[in-house]
Amino acid sequence: MYVQMGLAEMVHTQDGSRVVREFLAYGTAKDWKQILKVLKPHIERMCFDEAQNVLFTALGITDDTKLPSKSLVSEIVD
């Protein structure tokens, strides 16, 4: 729980962004869903700093086409 709350703040630093990208790269589909659920309210803010690398990784690594488009792209477009 506490780790999930910290992810939204971690992604805005260079080191934190790298750590979250590693979580996405080595995590399971269940892990991806949990991470993206935590980050979803912060996606608009993430587009403008180091956190955008996390978004690129999430779009590139997830094998489910509905999950990224539903949770990431729809937040960016709106």
C-alpha positions in Angstrom: 0.0 0.0 0.0 2.7 2.5 1.0 4.8 1.6 -2.0 1.9 2.2 -4.3 1.3 5.6 -2.9 5.0 6.5 -3.3 5.1 5.4 -7.0 3.1 8.5 -8.1 5.8 10.8 -6.6 8.8 8.6 -7.5 8.2 8.8 -11.2 8.9 12.5 -11.3 12.6 12.1 -10.6 15.2 10.5 -12.8 16.1 7.7 -10.4 12.5 7.1 -9.5 11.4 6.9 -13.1 14.1 4.3 -13.8 12.9 2.2 -10.8 9.3 2.3 -11.9 10.3 1.4 -15.5 12.2 -1.6 -14.0 9.1 -2.6 -12.1 7.1 -2.5 -15.4 9.8 -4.4 -17.3 10.2 -7.2 -14.9 6.7 -7.4 -13.4 3.8 -9.6 -14.4 0.6 -8.5 -16.0 -1.0 -8.2 -12.6 1.8 -5.9 -11.5 1.4 -3.7 -14.5 -2.3 -3.3 -13.8 -1.7 -2.3 -10.2 1.0 0.2 -11.2 -1.0 1.7 -13.9 -4.0 1.9 -11.6 -2.0 3.9 -9.1 -0.5 6.2 -11.8 -3.7 6.8 -13.7 -4.8 10.0 -11.8 -1.3 11.5 -12.4 -0.9 10.8 -16.1 -1.5 14.3 -17.3 1.2 15.6 -15.0 3.5 12.8 -16.0 3.6 13.9 -19.6 5.9 16.9 -18.8 8.9 15.6 -17.0 11.0 12.4 -16.3 7.8 10.5 -15.8 7.0 10.5 -19.5 9.6 7.7 -19.8 7.5 5.6 -17.6 4.5 6.2 -19.9 6.6 5.2 -22.9 7.7 2.0 -21.2 4.2 1.2 -20.2 2.9 1.6 -23.7 5.8 -0.4 -25.1 5.9 -3.3 -22.7 2.3 -4.3 -22.0 1.0 -7.1 -24.2 -2.6 -6.2 -23.7 -3.8 -3.7 -26.2 -6.9 -2.7 -24.3 -5.2 -1.9 -21.0 -2.8 0.8 -22.3 -5.4 2.5 -24.5 -8.0 2.4 -21.8 -5.9 3.7 -19.0 -3.1 5.7 -20.5 -4.1 7.1 -23.9 -7.6 8.1 -22.9 -6.2 10.1 -20.0 -3.7 11.9 -22.3 -6.2 12.7 -25.0 -8.9 14.0 -22.6 
